[in-house]
Amino acid sequence: MTYDRNACSGPLVGLRLLPWESDTGKPCFLAAGGAPGPLSRLADEIEADQLRDGANVLGGARAVLDDLKAGEDTLRRALRAVTQVLGDVLRVADSRGARLPEPEGDFEAGGQEDWGGGRP
């Protein structure tokens, strides 16, 4: 499964992007309403697995990069795994980001908000 951010037309109000595709490779959506149902809970579990897999693959990729003797085949396999989990993580981020409430306050260019951080 590969995730193409351009295949989704952006956040659709009331719809949740699911962590899987249709048989034809199209994004799948769930009408979100009220309390989470079994399909929503399944999607949550799959997203958690995808994020865990991403962390594991990242660790493996770092080990391959640190191994100065790693050959081309090893590097290609690591890169293939990284691109797969990156697609999954982007899908999770897009799905969760689309479900966030609209921010309050002025977030237009040039607007100043107090984030409590160290940047002026």
trRosetta pair geometry for C-beta under 8 A, 3 or more apart (Angstrom, degrees):
i j d omega theta_ij theta_ji phi_ij phi_ji
1 20 6.9 -86 -123 -140 159 60
1 21 5.6 172 -140 8 109 117
1 84 7.9 91 68 -154 66 92
1 87 7.5 -171 116 114 76 133
1 88 7.7 77 94 -80 111 90
2 84 7.5 -88 -97 -118 71 64
2 87 5.4 -89 -154 -148 56 167
3 87 3.7 158 28 -178 98 93
3 88 6.7 163 -18 -69 132 31
3 90 5.6 177 101 75 142 108
3 91 4.4 -130 -115 -55 151 108
4 7 4.1 77 88 -12 107 111
4 8 7.8 159 96 -5 67 77
5 8 6.3 -62 -165 38 43 101
5 90 6.3 -79 -66 153 110 130
5 94 6.6 178 -122 -73 94 149
7 26 7.1 -158 168 -138 126 56
7 27 5.9 152 114 -23 110 107
8 17 6.4 -3 -121 -107 149 134
8 27 5.2 39 -81 -18 96 165
8 94 6.8 116 70 156 158 148
9 12 7.1 64 71 -63 97 101
10 98 8.0 149 162 -107 55 116
11 94 7.8 -159 -74 179 80 81
11 97 7.4 -114 -76 107 124 83
11 98 3.5 173 -118 -132 107 102
12 15 4.1 -1 92 43 111 124
12 29 6.7 -13 59 -133 137 153
12 98 7.4 18 31 -174 50 140
14 31 6.3 -1 149 -151 95 72
14 32 5.9 -161 -172 52 48 82
14 33 7.1 19 -158 -66 97 86
15 29 4.2 2 -180 -179 117 129
15 30 6.8 143 -160 66 65 37
15 31 6.1 -40 -102 -98 69 47
15 32 6.6 160 -119 3 14 92
16 29 6.3 145 69 -160 43 69
16 30 4.5 -21 57 58 102 93
16 31 7.9 -116 14 -27 83 2
16 32 4.7 93 -30 -53 105 116
16 40 7.0 71 55 -116 164 93
16 43 7.0 108 130 122 131 167
16 95 6.1 53 -174 -163 77 99
16 98 7.5 160 -123 88 49 119
16 99 6.4 18 -108 -69 91 123
17 27 6.0 -39 -142 -178 96 125
17 28 7.7 109 -161 78 52 52
17 29 6.0 -38 -95 -102 43 77
17 91 6.6 -140 134 -172 124 81
17 94 5.9 -11 54 108 159 100
17 95 3.9 -127 68 -97 98 89
17 98 6.4 92 -1 30 108 146
18 27 7.6 147 46 179 75 75
18 28 4.3 -38 49 93 123 100
18 29 6.4 -167 -8 -98 92 20
18 30 5.6 92 -62 -21 108 102
18 39 8.0 -49 -111 163 129 102
18 43 5.2 -101 -137 -114 81 126
18 95 7.3 114 -65 -115 13 140
19 43 5.7 146 11 -154 97 78
19 46 4.6 -175 75 110 138 119
19 47 5.1 -166 -56 -71 146 75
19 50 6.1 -147 -162 -20 139 147
19 88 7.0 44 -159 -154 104 86
19 91 5.9 119 -123 121 66 127
19 92 6.5 18 -99 -78 111 80
19 95 7.0 -71 -64 -19 75 162
20 28 5.8 -1 84 29 74 134
20 46 7.0 -37 -39 154 100 163
21 24 8.0 -121 153 71 103 45
21 25 5.3 0 161 -144 142 33
21 26 6.3 141 -166 64 90 31
21 27 6.4 -61 -116 -97 76 32
21 28 6.2 169 -135 -15 23 96
22 25 6.8 -44 68 29 75 19
22 26 4.5 -1 31 54 120 88
22 27 7.7 13 -6 71 91 12
22 28 5.6 137 -52 -69 76 96
30 39 5.9 177 -122 120 140 124
30 40 6.4 179 127 -79 157 78
30 43 6.9 -120 -4 -35 148 154
32 40 7.3 96 -115 -100 84 128
32 99 7.1 122 -61 -114 178 113
36 40 3.9 -128 -158 97 91 139
36 41 5.8 114 141 -53 118 79
36 44 7.5 22 -170 -26 151 133
37 40 5.3 99 50 13 60 104
37 41 7.1 -117 109 -3 33 93
38 41 5.7 -56 -145 39 32 111
38 42 6.3 36 155 -22 66 104
39 42 5.6 -49 -147 34 33 114
39 43 6.5 36 151 -20 63 103
40 43 5.6 -51 -150 35 32 113
40 44 6.5 37 149 -22 63 102
41 44 5.4 -47 -149 32 35 116
41 45 6.5 36 152 -19 64 103
42 45 5.7 -54 -151 35 33 112
42 46 6.4 30 153 -17 66 106
43 46 5.8 -55 -145 38 32 110
43 47 6.2 34 155 -20 65 106
44 47 5.8 -55 -148 36 29 112
44 48 6.4 31 153 -20 64 105
45 48 5.7 -53 -149 34 31 112
45 49 6.5 32 151 -18 64 104
46 49 5.6 -52 -150 36 34 113
46 50 6.3 37 150 -22 66 104
47 50 5.5 -52 -147 35 33 113
47 51 6.4 32 155 -17 66 104
47 92 4.7 127 -149 -118 103 112
47 95 7.3 -120 -101 72 137 142
47 96 7.9 122 -168 -49 153 110
48 51 5.9 -54 -148 37 31 109
48 52 6.4 32 152 -18 64 107
49 52 5.7 -56 -148 38 31 112
49 53 6.2 34 153 -21 66 106
50 53 5.6 -51 -147 36 31 113
50 54 6.4 38 151 -25 62 103
50 85 7.1 164 -174 -144 76 76
50 88 4.1 -143 -165 161 122 128
50 89 6.7 -174 141 -70 104 56
50 91 7.7 -53 154 66 163 109
50 92 5.9 178 90 -48 131 131
51 54 5.4 -47 -150 30 33 117
51 55 6.8 34 152 -18 63 100
51 88 8.0 -146 -59 125 45 108
51 89 6.5 98 -104 -108 66 87
51 92 6.2 -116 -62 101 98 177
52 55 5.9 -52 -154 33 33 110
52 56 6.6 31 150 -16 65 106
53 56 5.6 -58 -150 39 34 112
53 57 6.1 31 155 -18 69 107
53 85 5.5 -151 117 -114 96 118
53 88 7.1 12 75 81 122 158
54 57 5.9 -55 -142 38 29 108
54 58 6.3 34 155 -24 63 106
54 85 4.1 160 -101 168 71 121
54 86 7.4 115 -129 -72 110 40
54 88 6.5 -150 -63 80 109 112
54 89 4.8 74 -99 -62 156 121
55 58 5.7 -52 -149 32 30 115
55 59 6.8 31 153 -18 61 103
56 59 5.8 -55 -156 33 32 111
56 60 6.5 28 150 -14 65 107
57 60 5.5 -55 -149 40 36 112
57 61 6.1 38 153 -22 69 105
57 81 4.8 -158 -145 144 121 110
57 82 5.9 172 146 -87 118 54
57 84 7.7 -148 -123 68 168 94
57 85 4.6 168 41 -1 152 154
58 61 5.7 -53 -144 36 30 111
58 62 6.5 32 155 -21 63 103
58 82 7.4 90 -89 -116 55 93
58 85 7.7 -118 -41 97 78 146
59 62 5.8 -53 -150 32 30 111
59 63 6.6 31 152 -19 63 105
60 63 5.6 -54 -152 34 34 113
60 64 6.5 34 151 -19 66 103
60 78 6.5 -156 125 -126 94 97
60 81 7.0 -22 86 101 131 152
61 64 5.6 -51 -149 35 35 112
61 65 6.3 34 152 -17 66 105
61 78 4.7 132 -114 -180 74 110
61 79 7.7 100 -128 -75 115 42
61 81 7.0 -159 -66 82 102 109
61 82 5.1 59 -85 -71 150 119
62 65 5.7 -56 -148 39 32 111
62 66 6.2 30 154 -18 66 109
63 66 5.8 -58 -146 39 30 110
63 67 6.4 32 153 -25 64 106
64 67 5.7 -56 -149 30 32 112
64 70 5.0 97 -168 -118 75 162
64 74 5.8 -170 -143 147 115 104
64 75 6.3 155 158 -97 124 56
64 78 4.2 -122 44 -74 167 159
65 70 7.6 -59 -79 29 18 152
65 78 7.7 -167 -42 136 76 158
67 70 4.2 94 93 -39 108 101
67 74 7.7 -54 83 128 134 150
70 74 4.4 -118 -167 90 93 136
70 75 5.7 114 133 -55 115 85
70 78 7.9 0 -179 -9 146 140
71 74 5.1 99 55 10 68 102
71 75 7.1 -130 105 -3 36 92
72 75 5.7 -58 -147 39 31 111
72 76 6.2 32 155 -21 67 106
73 76 5.7 -53 -147 35 30 112
73 77 6.5 29 155 -17 64 105
74 77 5.9 -55 -149 37 30 109
74 78 6.4 29 154 -17 64 107
75 78 5.7 -55 -147 38 31 111
75 79 6.2 30 155 -18 66 108
76 79 5.7 -56 -144 39 30 110
76 80 6.2 34 155 -22 64 106
77 80 5.6 -51 -146 34 30 113
77 81 6.5 30 155 -17 63 105
78 81 5.8 -56 -151 37 31 110
78 82 6.3 31 152 -20 65 107
79 82 5.5 -52 -144 37 33 113
79 83 6.3 32 157 -19 66 104
80 83 6.0 -54 -147 35 28 107
80 84 6.6 30 153 -20 62 106
81 84 5.7 -55 -151 34 32 113
81 85 6.5 17 159 -7 67 107
82 85 6.3 -62 -145 44 29 99
82 86 6.0 33 156 -24 66 110
83 86 5.6 -52 -140 36 30 115
83 87 6.6 36 157 -22 61 102
84 87 6.0 -58 -160 31 28 111
84 88 6.8 24 148 -15 63 106
85 88 5.3 -50 -149 37 42 115
85 89 6.1 42 153 -20 71 104
86 89 5.7 -53 -144 38 32 109
86 90 6.3 35 155 -20 65 104
87 90 5.8 -53 -147 35 29 111
87 91 6.5 32 153 -21 63 104
88 91 5.7 -55 -153 33 31 113
88 92 6.5 30 151 -17 65 104
89 92 5.6 -51 -149 36 35 112
89 93 6.2 36 152 -19 66 105
90 93 5.6 -54 -145 38 32 112
90 94 6.2 31 156 -18 66 106
91 94 5.9 -55 -146 38 28 109
91 95 6.2 28 155 -19 64 109
92 95 5.7 -57 -146 38 28 111
92 96 6.1 17 161 -9 66 111
93 96 6.1 -60 -141 44 26 102
93 97 5.7 27 160 -21 64 115
94 97 5.7 -55 -136 40 25 112
94 98 6.2 29 161 -23 61 107
95 98 6.1 -59 -153 31 24 110
95 99 7.0 10 153 -10 59 111
96 99 5.9 -66 -154 40 35 107
96 100 7.1 53 148 -43 66 91
97 100 5.7 -34 -157 0 40 116
103 107 5.7 54 91 -29 137 144
105 111 7.6 144 146 156 89 137
105 113 5.8 79 144 -106 146 118
106 111 3.8 -154 127 -143 100 142
106 113 7.2 -174 69 -65 70 95
107 111 5.8 -134 -116 69 11 142
107 113 6.9 -6 -94 -34 71 137
108 111 4.7 98 55 -24 68 120
115 119 7.6 15 56 51 123 100
